[in-house]
Structure formats: C-alpha cells, structure tokens
C-alpha cells in the first residue's frame, strides 16, 4: 500500500502540475520544488523496493539532467545534492528497510544476479530514453527561440529602415517645399502675364500644367510629412477605399472595388496605409493587360483583415518573386520606378505586425495579399 500510495501521489501531483504549468514556467522556484518533491518520492519508492539494491536507482540521473536544463546553476546544485543525499540514505538504511517486498518480489540482497542485471538493463534504457526526450525537447525549444530571435532582429532592422525612410521623407518634404513653391509661383506669373499680353496658347497650357503638377507635388510632400509621424490607429476599410478612389482620380475606371463587409476596420498608420495600398494598385495597373480591371477586395479573417489587389497580367517569374520587395529592385523600365514601392508596403505591414505576400492568380496574373491586424 505505501508503494501504490506514492505512485498515486505522483500521478495526482503531475495532473495538478499540468493545469498550473504556465505559473511554473514563470517561477523557477516552483519548478525547483517540484523536482525536489520528485526526488523525495523516488527515494521513498526505492526505499520500499529494495533500496540501494534496486537497479532503478539510476533514475536519480533523470532528475539531475532535467534540473540542469531547466534551472539555474544554484538550483541545479540543490537538486544534485538532494539526489546524492537520497542515494546515501538508501545505503545507510539498508538494515532498516521493509522485508515484505524482498520475499514477494525478490528485491534486495537476495535478488538473483540475472534478474538484477535485467533490471539494470531496463533501468538504463528508461533512464537514457528520458534524458534523450528531455534533451530533444530542449533542442527544439532552443531552435524555436533562435528563430524567434532571428525574426525579432529582422523586424528591428526593418523598423530601423522604416524610421530612416520616415526621417528621409520628412527631410525631403521640408527641403523640396521651397523650390516647388517657387515653381508654382513662377508658373502662376506666366499665366497672369498671358492674360495681359499675347502668348502662344501652348505656352499658357504648359504653364497651367506646371502649376497643376507643382500643386500635386506639394500635396505629395504634405502627405509624406504627415505620414512620417503617423501612429497606428483604427481605420474603416470602406474609408480606405474611398480615399483610394479619390487618389486614383481619372484612373478609377481601371480599378474595381468589391463591396466591403460592414464595419470592417484595420489598425495601421492611416496615411501610410493609403499610400501602400495605392502603390499596390498602381503596380497592378502597370502589369494588367487586355483591358481587365484591377480588383481590390477586403475580407475579415479572425483577428486579421486581408486586403487583396489582383491583376490579370503576365505574372511573376520565380526570380522576380524571390527578389520582389527588396529595396531598389524593379522590373520597370528606367525612369518608371525606383523599386521602393513593395519595400515600403512591406515595411508598413510589418510595422503593425502584418504581412505582405505575392501569389499566382490562376490562370494568369498576380495577387498581392496584404494582411493587417483588425481594429477591435
């Protein structure tokens, strides 16, 4: 009965430990106490089943190995010391051990040598198996942590890149504001003089175009300056689509926006998200062939919002797909793009814990999938 009582006690405490494992993982002293209790229970079981003559006394090594991989050095030393004391206790108490199991099971000094050797073999296999399982789980945990650390470092690097680009954008907006303002004023003067004198209509049209483009550049710079310090905040996807329609202007006919689910919202820097989505749409418009419109759609997925931009172009080769999103990588002709569009989109997504991926759109074309956290 004492043996079965210890076995039942071990089972009950392990079941209880399963439900409080989160607290155990946060407090190493709790795990130290649990391992110390295991050592005491093992000592009791061995004491009742032959003591130092029991070949399963090597199970102390399992406790020490587990402590070595899970505890601090001082705590590991305590478990090792407690295990050594348990073994010493079994040696010193040989004359006081119960005799009932010696008679019933042949455990003790009278155990036949062959039976003892077989017990040692079983004990070695079980001990080695337990240590191998612990070591394997430890390696898996270490690999997982290394991957998490690598992802965290990559994320930190991208955040630094984003901060550097935001600073550069703010500086560019500040530096370019004055010359663009001068160009706009000069173009306005040309238009004013044209009303007082006779100038060729082509000159007037060019001056009007210069003033319009300068005004457009001013708006772009203002948005860059605004997005440089834009914190993540909720934004309705329907509002996002409305702002995209306004930015597209005369090109709106080439884009089809699918209906948005009711009250679907994302958590992101609003202006940066508009610019990122607009970049995806313009890339899709450049790739589209055959007059097929670019399709923009948004769906809710658990705690995420998935925005897709689909075109029916020629698709992406494996080489292009592998490098898409890298800074200054572009397949456009010289002067048509700098290769920063997808890179900036990816930075905006990763800034708030989202992702960007490019998929094949069967039977042809490409689908850009932008996943962002949903606003609660």
RACORTA-V408492 format. One record per backbone hydrogen bond with DSSP energy under -1.0 kcal/mol. CO is the residue of the C=O (numbers start at 1). NH is the residue of the N-H. E is the energy in kcal/mol with one decimal. If there is no record, write none. Layout:
# RACORTA-V408492
co=<CO | CO>
nh=<NH | NH>
e=<E | E>
This chain:
# RACORTA-V408492
co=<1 | 2 | 3 | 4 | 5 | 6 | 7 | 8 | 9 | 10 | 11 | 12 | 13 | 14 | 20 | 21 | 22 | 23 | 27 | 28 | 29 | 30 | 31 | 32 | 33 | 34 | 35 | 36 | 37 | 38 | 39 | 40 | 41 | 42 | 43 | 44 | 46 | 50 | 51 | 54 | 56 | 57 | 58 | 59 | 60 | 61 | 62 | 63 | 64 | 65 | 66 | 67 | 72 | 73 | 74 | 75 | 76 | 77 | 78 | 79 | 80 | 81 | 82 | 83 | 84 | 85 | 86 | 87 | 88 | 89 | 93 | 99 | 100 | 101 | 101 | 108 | 112 | 113 | 114 | 115 | 116 | 117 | 118 | 119 | 120 | 121 | 122 | 123 | 124 | 125 | 126 | 127 | 128 | 129 | 130 | 131 | 132 | 133 | 134 | 135 | 136 | 137 | 138 | 139 | 140 | 141 | 142 | 143 | 144 | 145 | 146 | 147 | 148 | 149 | 150 | 151 | 152 | 153 | 154 | 155 | 156 | 157 | 158 | 159 | 160 | 161 | 162 | 163 | 164 | 165 | 166 | 167 | 168 | 169 | 170 | 171 | 172 | 176 | 177 | 178 | 179 | 180 | 181 | 182 | 183 | 184 | 185 | 186 | 187 | 188 | 189 | 190 | 193 | 200 | 201 | 202 | 203 | 204 | 205 | 206 | 207 | 208 | 209 | 210 | 211 | 212 | 213 | 214 | 215 | 216 | 217 | 218 | 219 | 220 | 221 | 222 | 223 | 224 | 227 | 233 | 235 | 236 | 237 | 238 | 239 | 240 | 241 | 242 | 243 | 244 | 245 | 248 | 249 | 251 | 252 | 254 | 256 | 261 | 264 | 265 | 266 | 268 | 269 | 270 | 271 | 272 | 273 | 274 | 275 | 276 | 277 | 278 | 279 | 280 | 281 | 282 | 283 | 284 | 289 | 294 | 295 | 296 | 297 | 299 | 301 | 303 | 304 | 305 | 306 | 307 | 308 | 309 | 310 | 317 | 318 | 319 | 320 | 323 | 326 | 333 | 339 | 339 | 340 | 341 | 342 | 343 | 344 | 345 | 346 | 347 | 349 | 349 | 350 | 355 | 357 | 359 | 365 | 366 | 367 | 368 | 369 | 370 | 371 | 372 | 373>
nh=<5 | 6 | 7 | 8 | 9 | 10 | 11 | 12 | 13 | 14 | 15 | 16 | 17 | 18 | 24 | 25 | 26 | 27 | 31 | 32 | 33 | 34 | 35 | 36 | 37 | 38 | 39 | 40 | 41 | 42 | 43 | 44 | 45 | 46 | 47 | 48 | 51 | 53 | 54 | 57 | 59 | 60 | 61 | 63 | 64 | 65 | 66 | 67 | 68 | 69 | 70 | 71 | 76 | 77 | 78 | 79 | 80 | 81 | 82 | 83 | 84 | 85 | 86 | 87 | 88 | 89 | 90 | 91 | 92 | 93 | 96 | 103 | 104 | 105 | 107 | 111 | 116 | 117 | 118 | 119 | 120 | 121 | 122 | 123 | 124 | 125 | 126 | 127 | 128 | 129 | 130 | 131 | 132 | 133 | 134 | 135 | 136 | 137 | 138 | 139 | 140 | 141 | 142 | 143 | 144 | 145 | 146 | 147 | 148 | 149 | 150 | 151 | 152 | 153 | 154 | 155 | 156 | 157 | 158 | 159 | 160 | 161 | 162 | 163 | 164 | 165 | 166 | 167 | 168 | 169 | 170 | 171 | 172 | 173 | 174 | 175 | 176 | 180 | 181 | 182 | 183 | 184 | 185 | 186 | 187 | 188 | 189 | 190 | 191 | 192 | 193 | 194 | 197 | 204 | 205 | 206 | 207 | 208 | 209 | 210 | 211 | 212 | 213 | 214 | 215 | 216 | 217 | 218 | 219 | 220 | 221 | 222 | 223 | 224 | 225 | 226 | 227 | 228 | 230 | 268 | 266 | 240 | 241 | 242 | 243 | 244 | 245 | 246 | 247 | 248 | 249 | 251 | 252 | 254 | 255 | 294 | 296 | 264 | 237 | 375 | 235 | 233 | 273 | 274 | 275 | 276 | 277 | 278 | 279 | 280 | 281 | 282 | 283 | 284 | 285 | 286 | 287 | 288 | 292 | 256 | 310 | 258 | 308 | 306 | 304 | 374 | 301 | 372 | 299 | 370 | 297 | 368 | 295 | 321 | 322 | 323 | 324 | 326 | 329 | 336 | 328 | 329 | 344 | 345 | 346 | 347 | 348 | 349 | 350 | 351 | 352 | 354 | 353 | 371 | 369 | 367 | 361 | 311 | 359 | 309 | 357 | 307 | 355 | 305 | 267>
e=<-2.6 | -2.2 | -2.1 | -2.6 | -2.5 | -2.3 | -2.2 | -2.6 | -2.4 | -2.0 | -2.1 | -2.4 | -2.2 | -1.6 | -1.9 | -2.2 | -1.0 | -1.3 | -1.2 | -2.2 | -2.1 | -2.3 | -2.5 | -2.4 | -2.4 | -2.1 | -2.1 | -2.1 | -2.6 | -2.6 | -2.3 | -2.3 | -2.5 | -2.6 | -2.4 | -1.8 | -3.6 | -1.8 | -1.8 | -1.5 | -1.8 | -1.5 | -1.8 | -1.2 | -2.0 | -2.8 | -2.6 | -2.3 | -2.3 | -1.4 | -1.1 | -2.5 | -2.8 | -2.4 | -1.7 | -2.0 | -2.6 | -2.6 | -2.6 | -2.4 | -2.4 | -2.2 | -1.9 | -2.3 | -2.5 | -2.4 | -2.0 | -1.9 | -2.4 | -1.9 | -1.1 | -1.6 | -2.4 | -2.7 | -1.1 | -1.8 | -2.3 | -2.7 | -2.3 | -2.3 | -2.3 | -2.1 | -2.5 | -2.8 | -2.6 | -2.4 | -2.6 | -2.7 | -2.9 | -2.4 | -2.5 | -2.5 | -2.5 | -2.4 | -2.6 | -2.8 | -2.6 | -2.5 | -2.3 | -2.4 | -2.4 | -2.4 | -2.6 | -2.7 | -2.6 | -2.5 | -2.4 | -2.5 | -2.4 | -2.7 | -2.6 | -2.6 | -2.5 | -2.6 | -2.5 | -2.8 | -2.7 | -2.4 | -2.4 | -2.5 | -2.2 | -2.4 | -2.9 | -2.7 | -2.6 | -2.7 | -2.7 | -2.5 | -2.5 | -2.9 | -2.5 | -2.5 | -2.9 | -2.6 | -1.9 | -2.7 | -2.8 | -2.0 | -2.1 | -2.3 | -2.5 | -2.4 | -2.4 | -2.8 | -2.6 | -2.1 | -2.2 | -2.0 | -2.0 | -2.4 | -2.9 | -2.0 | -2.3 | -1.6 | -2.6 | -2.4 | -2.5 | -2.5 | -2.4 | -2.7 | -2.3 | -2.4 | -2.8 | -2.5 | -2.2 | -2.2 | -2.7 | -2.3 | -2.0 | -2.2 | -2.6 | -2.4 | -2.0 | -2.3 | -2.6 | -2.1 | -2.8 | -1.2 | -1.2 | -1.8 | -2.6 | -2.0 | -2.6 | -1.9 | -2.3 | -2.0 | -2.4 | -2.0 | -2.0 | -2.1 | -1.3 | -2.1 | -1.5 | -2.0 | -1.6 | -2.8 | -2.6 | -1.6 | -3.0 | -1.6 | -2.1 | -1.8 | -2.6 | -2.2 | -2.3 | -2.5 | -2.8 | -2.5 | -2.1 | -2.0 | -2.3 | -2.5 | -2.2 | -2.1 | -2.4 | -2.2 | -1.6 | -1.6 | -1.1 | -3.6 | -2.7 | -2.9 | -2.8 | -2.9 | -2.1 | -2.5 | -3.0 | -2.4 | -2.2 | -3.2 | -2.3 | -2.7 | -2.2 | -2.6 | -2.0 | -1.3 | -1.7 | -2.2 | -1.7 | -2.3 | -1.3 | -1.0 | -2.6 | -2.1 | -2.6 | -2.0 | -2.5 | -2.3 | -2.8 | -1.8 | -1.0 | -3.5 | -1.1 | -2.5 | -3.0 | -3.0 | -1.9 | -2.3 | -2.9 | -2.2 | -2.0 | -3.0 | -1.9 | -3.0 | -2.4>
